[in-house]
Amino acid sequence: MRVSYDKLWKLLIDNKMKKGEFYRAANISVAARHALTHDEPVHMKVLMNICKVFHCDIGDIVEIIEE
């Protein structure tokens, strides 16, 4: 299984938000930034912070893909 954050990046585009703004708004660490941009798993707290920023559910930002 692998993780895809394509839905998250689409949300940023739809909300006309730059990655830097997003990282600051969601209080995302450098390590979590790297994981997000490389479709690697992140801590649940990171996903919760992102959901707070966009007022959405986890399924709106991440997708689990079975290989």
Order of alpha helices (4+ residues) and beta strands (2+ residues): beta-alpha-alpha-alpha-alpha-beta
